[in-house]
């Protein structure tokens, strides 16, 4: 008797689940932690996550200070950001292989220790080339930190409380990008820019010390695996090319640049070759068979899109406030800070409720709250006060506290414990890629829509328009010359054009979140929590 396509899909998913019942998944593993041991281990893992996500954004607002201090052009200093993003993007998908080869805990501790060393080197960098080199090292060794912390938090919590572990991970992963620009701006304004990186050193020592004391028993036996040289080489080629295209495309005028066109072509060809290689390799560096699970495939896509919209909004708000509204870097960061604070406070309650509620409903609320916060921002005006800037951030915080935890849980649904390290690596790579695309698309779209809106406003700035004539007369009556009045009105048009461009992006993000609801409800209802610590097969 023939089966429908949907039945075929379900059968393939059950095949993935059966594969998870491997002997290694039932091997003797340490029980979950309790009491102070659980608290201290979870705190150390959260610190590891926080350090990494903080450093992905903390240097963004200090580029002018760094370039000036080192005697370099600001445009050249952007490689400080690009170097970290490229190296981190390459190593995150390799997390699963690294943890199988060296053990979960060993890999994570080594990553944190090397990240701490790289941070120290960045803090004492004596020139821009040396700083870029050390940021490249910092990005490369930080790849396993976020996926590793996620996998280990799932291991140390009892099955019925694993949503608490995911909530802790979500809190630290999301608060870091919010606090990064604030802390980076404050340090660069008041201290030497090197402290942006040196603050990681004591935190890194504490994290490594606690993990070595609490987590050694959770290390998995290292397995001698062949290294997928071809897959890794192709991964480096396509991810590196893509990251450079996304980071430098705007400055190079995108596809009007031969350099960008060549890199884009290399990225596409290398990506297709990498897919073919990994799907046919006996021991692939990245386990793409995880996408046979419907929840993992859809959850990862939703994670990528949702984080992209979130990142675009968080990037655009301080950019617009600083360039058009006259806010300082600190005040612009404080407008976004309530989102992280609300998410932090809400996380324990969400974790407690997650065990009794279908997480698809939780994710639905999160998407609607994200959409509401973005649509609230479409009502911004040049004279909007601080409170009305902060209010959407509070609403966004409730979404942050629910979306990322629920989507992560849905993504890992029905995956065996031994597949979690690979799954966390791929999921976080999707998050990084979504953020990279969002950053490039948002800044380009913002500038191009501004040109469009300004041209339309300029068409109305002529003597036949009574409003224009009245504005010119008013400015001249208060003492401006005709040239000064024209310049003042032009400045107002530019400000208004960037505002209208920002509103377009907020509207698109809001509609995008609403559209994602259809994708979300294609997932299966998550299964009840199952026992078993993270095991590497």
N, C-alpha and C positions, 0 to 999 in steps of 0.2 A: 504493500500500500504506500503510495507516494506521500511525502510530507510537504507542508507549506514552507515558504522561505523562512517564516518566523520560527517554525519548529526546527529547521536546520540550524538557525542561529543559536537557539537555546541548547541544542545538542552540542554545538562547538563550545559553548560556555561550560557545560557540564564536563566536557573533555578537559578543559583547563583545570576545573576543580578536582577531577580525579587525579590529574598529574600532581596536584599539590599534596596528595596523600602519599608522599614519598617516605621511604624509611627514615630519611634524615629529619623529617618534620616531627617524627615521634621519638627521636632520640632523647636521652635524659638531659634536661636543661634545668638551670637554677629556677626556683620559684620566684614569683614577683616579689618585689621589696615591699616593706611596710614601715610605718612610723617615720622616725627621723632619717633612717637610711633611705627611704623612698624620697623624702623631701630634699635631702642634700643631693642625691643623685639627679633628681629632676631639676633642681636649681642649677647644678653644674651644666647639665645638657642645655638648659634654657640659656645660660650665659654663653655657651658656645655658639648657639644659633644667633643670639643677639649681637655678638661681636661681628659675625660675618655679614649679617644684613645691615648693620650700622655702617660698616666700612664700604658697602656698595654705594652709599649715598653721601657719606659724611664729607668727602672731599669736593663734592660738586660745587658748593658755595664758596670754597676757598681757592678756586683756581686762579683768580686774579691776584690774590695775596701770594700764592706759591710762585706764580710766574714772575711777579715783580721782585720777590725776594731772591729768586735764582737768576734774574736777568734774562728772562725768555719772554717771547710773545705769548699772549693769552691763547691764541689759536694753537700753538704748539703744545701748550699745557693740557689740552684736551686729551692727549695721549695718556695722561695719568688715569683717566676714566676708561678709555678704550682698552688699554693694556689689561686692566683688571677684568673687564667684562669678557674679553676674548678668552683669556686663560681660564676663567671660571666657567664660561660656557662650554669649553672643551672637556673639562674634567668632571663636571657634574654627572653626565650620562655614564661615566666610567665607574661610578660609585659601586654599583652592584658587583662588577668584576673585582675591584680592589678589595671589597669586603669578603668575597669568596676566597680570594687568594691569600689575604693576610689576617683575616678575622675581623669581625665587626668592630669590637672595642679597640683592638690594636690600630685599625685604620683611622678611627675617629680621634683617638688620643694623639696619634702621630700628626694628623691633620691640624689639630688645635695647637700642638707644640710648634710645628713648622710655621703656622700662621702667626703665632706670637713672635717668633724669630723674624719673620718677614716684616711684621709691623714695626719692630725695633729698627730694622734696617731702613725702612721707609722714613721713620722719624729722624734718622741721622743722615739722610741722603744729602750729599754735598753738591749735586748738580741735577738738572732735569733728566738727562739720560740715566743717571744712577737711580733716580726716583722711579722712572718708568720701568727700568729693569726689575727693581724690587717690587713694584706693584704687579708686574707680570708674575713674579714668583708668588706673591701673596694671593693672587687670583687662582693660580694653578693649585696650590696646596689647600685652598679653602673649599675646593669642589665637594669633598665628602662631608663637610661639616653640617650643612642643613639636612641632607638626606639621612646622614648617620644619626643625628640627634633625633630625627623623626622615628627612625627604625628602633632606636634604643628606648625611647619613651614608650613605644608600644610594648616593648619587652618587659620593662620593669613594673608596669601597672598591671593589676589583676584584670582579667578579661572584661569584667563588668564595669571597670573604671577606665578603660582605654580612651574613651572620649575625653576624659580629664587630661590625659597625656597629650592628645591631639589639640586640646584647647590651650595648654601651656605652650605647645609649639606654635600654634596660630598667633597667640598673643605676642610672643617674642619676635616672630617673623614679620609681624605687621607693625608693631610699635617701632622697631628699628628704623625703617625708612622714614617714618614721621619725625622721629627724634634726630636722625642723622643731620639734616640741614640746619636744625636749630643749634645742635651742639657744635657742628662744624663752623657755623657762622659766629657763634659766641667765642670759640677758641681762637679763630683766625682774627677776630676783632680785638681780642684782649691779651692773647699770648702768642708765642711762636707757633707757626703752622705745624711744626713737627709733632706737637702734642696731640694733633688729630689722630695720629697713628700710635704714639707712645702710650696713650691711655689703655691700649689693649694689653700691654705687657703684664701689669699686675693681675688683670682679669684672667689672662691666659694661664698664668702660674696657678691661680686658685682653681681654675677649671681642671687643669691637668692633675693637680694634686688630689682633688675630690674624686675624680673619675678613676684614678689608679687605686684609690682606697676602696671605692664602692662597686666598681663595675668590672673588675678583672674576671670575676667568675662568669660574666656574661659573654666573654669572648668566645667566638666560634672557632673550631679547629681550622687552621689554614689548609687550603686544598691546592695542590700543585696543578695549576691550569695552564695550558698553552696560551701564550700571549697572542692576541689577534692583531698582529702588526698591520695587516692590510686595512682592517676595519678602523683601527685607531688613526692611521694615516689619513684615510678618507674623511673621518670625523673631524680631525684637526683642520683639514683643508676646507671643508664646506662650512663648518661652524665659524672658523676664523675669518673666512671671506665674508660670510653673512654679517658677522658682528662689525667688521670694518665698514661694510656698505651701510649698515644702519647707523653707525656712529658718525661717519664722515660724509654720508650722502648729501645731507643738507648743505654743508659747507662747500661741497664740490659741485653743487647744482645738479645733483642726482644723475639722470641718464644723459645729460648733456656733457658729462665727463667721460672720456675714454677709460680712465682709471676705474671708475665705478662700474661701467658697462662690463669691462673685463672681469672684475671681481664678482659681479652678479652672475655672469655666465659660468665662471669657475664654481661658484656656490651651487648653482642648479645642477650642473653636470656631476660634480662630486657628491651631491646629495643623492641623486638617482643611483650612482654607482655604489654608494654606501648602503642604500636600501637593499640592492640586489646582493651585495656581499654579505651583509648581516643576516639576511633571510636564508642564505644557502650555506653559511659557515657553521661547522659542527659546534664550535665553542665561541660564539659571538661575544664581543666586548659589551654590547648592549642587547638585552633580551627583548626583541620586538614581539615575541610571541605573547607577551602580556596583553597586547591589543586584541587578542582573541576574546578576552573578557569584555562584554558589552559595558559593564559599569566602569571598568578602568578606562576604556577608550573614550566614552562619553564624559566621564568625570574629569579626565585629563584635559579634554578639549574645553570643558566649561571652566576648569581651573585657569587655563591659559587665557581664555577670553575675559573672564571675570577679573583676573588680575590685571589684564591689559587695560580695561576700562578704569579700574581703580588707580592704576599707575598714571594713566593719562590725566585723570582729574587731579591727583596729588602733584603732578608735575606742573600743570597749567595754572593752578591757583596761586602759588607763590610767585611764579613767573609773571603773571598778569599784575598781581598786587605790587610787586617791586618795580616793574618797568612802567606801569601806567597809573598806579594809584599812589605812588610815593612811599610805600611801606618799606621799612628796613628789613633785612634778612631775618632778624630775630622776630619781629612782629608778624611777618609773613608766615614764618614757621609756626608761631603760636596760634594762628588762625586754624591750621590743620591739626594742631596738637590734641584738641578735644576728641577727635576721632580715635586716636590711639588710646586715650584715657578711658573712653567709654568701652572700647573693645576689651581692654584689660579688666575692667570692673565687671563686665558682663560675662566673661568667659567661664567662671566657675558655675554660674547658674545655667548657662547653656549646656555645659558638660553634664550637669546633674539631670537635666531634662532630656538629653539626647538618648539616654537608654530606654526611654518610654515612648518616644515620639518617632514616627517615620521621618527619617532625616530629609526626605524629599520635601516635606512641608517646611522644615527649618530652612532649607536652601531656597525654597520659594519665597519665604518671608525676606530672606537676605537679598535676593534679586530685586524684589519690589522696594525694599528699603534703599538699596543702591540707586534704583531708578528714581525714587522720590527725592533723594539728596541731590542727584544731578539735575532733575527738573526744577527743584527749588532754586538752583543756581542760574537757571535761565531767566530769572526775574531780577538779576543784578543790574544796577545802574551806577553811573559815576558817583552818585551821592549816597550809595548804600552804606549804612553804618556798620561798625565792627560786629555787633550782635547778629545782624542778619548774614554776615559772612560766616560766623561761627555756628549758627543753627544748623545749616546743612551738614557741617562736619560732625555734629552730634548724631544726626540721623545716620550718617555714613558709618559712624562708629558701631551702631547696633548691627549694621550689615556686616562689617568686618568681623565682629565677634561671633557671627553665626555662619557666614558663607564658607570661609576657608576650612573651618573644622568639619562642617557637614560634607563638603565636596571631597575632602581628603578621605573621610570615612567611607563615603560611597565609592570612591575610586578603588580603595583597597578591599572592598567587600568580596568575600569568597576567594581571596588570594591566600594561598598557604603561607605560613610564617616564613618559610625559606625563600619566598619570592619578594618579601617586603623590601629588602635593601635595593634590589633592582627597580622595583616599582617606585620607591621614593626618589631614586636618582632620575628616572624618566619624568616623573611628575614635577620635580623641581626644575628640571631642564625646560619643561613646557612653561613654567612660571617665568623663568628668566627670559625665554624667547618672547613670550607675550609682552613682558615689560619693555624689552628692547624694541620690538615693533611699535608698541604704543608710543614710546618716547620719540622715535624718528617720525612716525606718521603725524603725531600731535603737533610737534614744533613746525613741521613743514606745512601742514594744513592750516595752522594758526596764522602763519605769515602770508600764505596765498589767499586765504579768505579775507585777511585784512586788506590786501591790495584790491580785491573785488569790492568790498564794502566802501573803501575810501574812494574808488573811482565813481561809485554811485552817489556818494555824498558830494563829491566834487562837481558832479553834473548839476546838482541843485544850488551850488554856490555861485550864483550869477546875479547880475543886477535886475533880472526880471523876477526874481524870487523875493517877495516882500519880507520874509523872515530873515534872509541874508542881508538885505539892505538895512533892516532895523538893527540887526546885530552889529553891523559895521558902524552905523551912526552912533550906537550906544558906546562902543569902544572908543570912537573918536571924541565923543563928548567928555570922556573921563581922562583925556589927555594923550591918547595914542595917535601917532601918525597913521596915514592910510597903510603904509607898509607894515607897521607894527600890528595894526588891527588884522590885516590879512594873515600875518604870521601866527597871531593868537588863534584865529579861527581855524587855520590849518592844523595847529597843534591839537585843538579840540576834536577835529575830524579824525586825526590819527588815533587819539585816545578812544573815541567812539567806535572807530573801525575795529580796533583790537578787542574792545568789549563785545561787539557783535560777533566777531570771529570766535571768541571764547564761548559765547552763548550757543553758537552753532555746534561746537564740540560737546558741550554739556548735554545738549538735546540729543545728539547722536548717541552718546554714552547711555543716556536714559532709555532710549528706544532699543538699544542693543541689549540691555539687561532684560527688558520685557520680552524681547524675541528669544532670549536664551531659555525662557520658561519651557518652550516647546521641546528644546533639546534636553533639558533636565528631566522631564517626565518620560523620556525614552529609556531611562535607567530602570533597573529592577529594584523592588523593595529590598533593602539591605537585610542580610541574615542576622540573627542574634549573635552576640559576641561569642567567639570560640576561644578555647584555651590554647596555650602553647607560646613559648617565647620565640623570639626571632632566631631562626636557624638558617644557616646558609648551606644550600645543597651543593 
